[in-house]
Structure formats: C-alpha cells, structure tokens
C-alpha cells in the first residue's frame, strides 16, 4: 500500500491515505489520477443524486443496511492498475470506514471531506456547510 500523499492538498489520516476536499477529488478524477467511488446506498444515489463517472460500490444496502458482500471485489476492480480510490458517502463517515477497509486490502484510498451532502448545520440541514454539492461540483439526480 502506498500511503504517501500524492498532493499537498491531502490531510493526514490514520488507517488510510488521507482526507481531501471535494474540489481536489474532482480535479484528480478529471485528470485520471484517481477513481471516485460512491459508497452510498443505491437508494441514496437514486433519490438524492450522484456524481457522473463515479463507481457505485455501496458499503451497506437499504433497506436493512446489510453489508455489501461484494464490496472488497468492487474496490479492487475500481483500483485496477493501481489507481487510488476517492471515497464518497453522504457526509464522510461511511467513506472513512471503506477507506480503512481498502487500505487493509492494500489499496490507496482517500476520504472526500464532507461527502456528497455535507455536514449538518445548526438546523440539522445538509448542503449548506461543505460537501460535493455545496462546492458546486457536477452531479445529477435520478
């Protein structure tokens, strides 16, 4: 596993390659330096929105939130050729868990800070503080 940051934009993290801003993740994705992997449920991607070009590899599936038995194989396939993974979930919690799992598999994995929807604000609303959508990066809805 290569845990050396490939950019000064990476914030150090324990158990995986690091954390980075959505803007950095998008730039790396566009440059072909890494692959974006969306670990949210199929339902979240369908109802809330998704990033075009991202690989879908749910950590858990709704309903019931059962662990995805194919996750390891999906991560390994996404990282084919040694490409680093940029992991995205709703807010950055599940993507950290998956980044740690990817690192255990010998893959280089980064967490995208704020996730797709961002952290909740003082009114428990998402999308106002940080995250992919808040940054104005490309996304589509169902």
N, C-alpha and C positions, 0 to 999 in steps of 0.2 A: 504494500500500500504506500502510496506517495502522499504524505501529509504536508509537504512543503507547499505553502501558498503559491498560486500561480499569478497573484496580483497583490499589490499593496492594499487593495480595497477589501481584503479578507480580514475579518475579525477572528482572532483565535478562539477555538472551542475545544472542549475535552471530549475525546472519543470519536471525532470525525474531523474533516479537513478545515472547517471553519464556517462562519456566517458571512453573508454578503447581502448588500442592498438589492432590491428588485431591479434597479437600473443596471447594476453590474451584471446580474444574472441575464438580463435581456441582451446586453451587449455581448457577453460570452456566447450566448445562444446564437445570435446573429452572425458572429464571427466563426462559428463552428468549433469553438474551443471547448464546449461542454454541451450536454443534453439536459433539457428541462424535463423533470419527471414530476407529474402531479399525483400526489399520494392520497388525494381526497376520494370520497366515495363516488361511484358513478352518478348517484342521485345529486350530489353537490355540484358536480361538473355540469350536469344537465340543467338543474334548476337555477343555480347561482351564476354560472358562467365558467369558461375555460380559456386557456391560452392556446391559440392556434400553434401547431407544431410541437406541443408538449406530448410526451409519452404518458399514457394513463397507466398507473400501477397502484391501485388502491391499497393502502395499509390494512384497512378494515372495510367491510361492506355493510351497507344498510339494506334492509332492516337487521337488527340483531347485533351489528358491529362485530361480526366474526372476523378473525384474522384471515387475510388472503393467503391461502396455501401456496399460491404461485408467485408470491412476492419476490423471493430470492431469485428465481429464474427470470422474472421480469426485469429486475435490477441488473442482473448480469447481462441480459440481452441489450438493455439500454446502454450499458457501458462498453459494448463491444468495441474492440480496437483500443481499449484503454481510455476512452473518453470519460472525463469527470462528470459526475451527476450533480445537477442543481435541483434540490428537492423542495417542493412547494406543497403546502397544505392550506387550510383556512387561515391560520394565524401563526404558524411556526412551531407548534407543539408536536404534532404527528411527524412532521418532516424531520425534526431532530431525532426522534426515535428511529425513523427509517435511515437517516444519515449514519447513525451509530451501527445499525444492522448492516448497511452497505460496507462500512469500514471493517466490520467483522468478517465480511466476505472478501476482503482485500481490495475493495473498490475505493476510489477517491470520491468523496461525497461532501457537498456543501449544503447548508440550510439557507433558504431565501428568507431573510428577515421580514416579519410582518405578514408572511404568507400571501394568499390571494386577496383576502378581505381586510386584513389588518387587525390590530388590537382594538378592543372595545374602548370607547371614550367614556367620559364621566356619566353618560346616559345609557351605557351598555350598548351603544350603537357602533357597528363596524363600518369601515370605509372612510373614516374622517381623519385618522391619525397617520397611518402608514399602510404598507402593503402594495401589491402589484397594481390593483385597480386605482388606488389613491395616487400612485405615481404616474398614472395616465398611460400605462403601457398597453399594448394590444391585447384585447380579449373579446370573446363573443359569448352570446347567451343562446342556449339550446336552440 
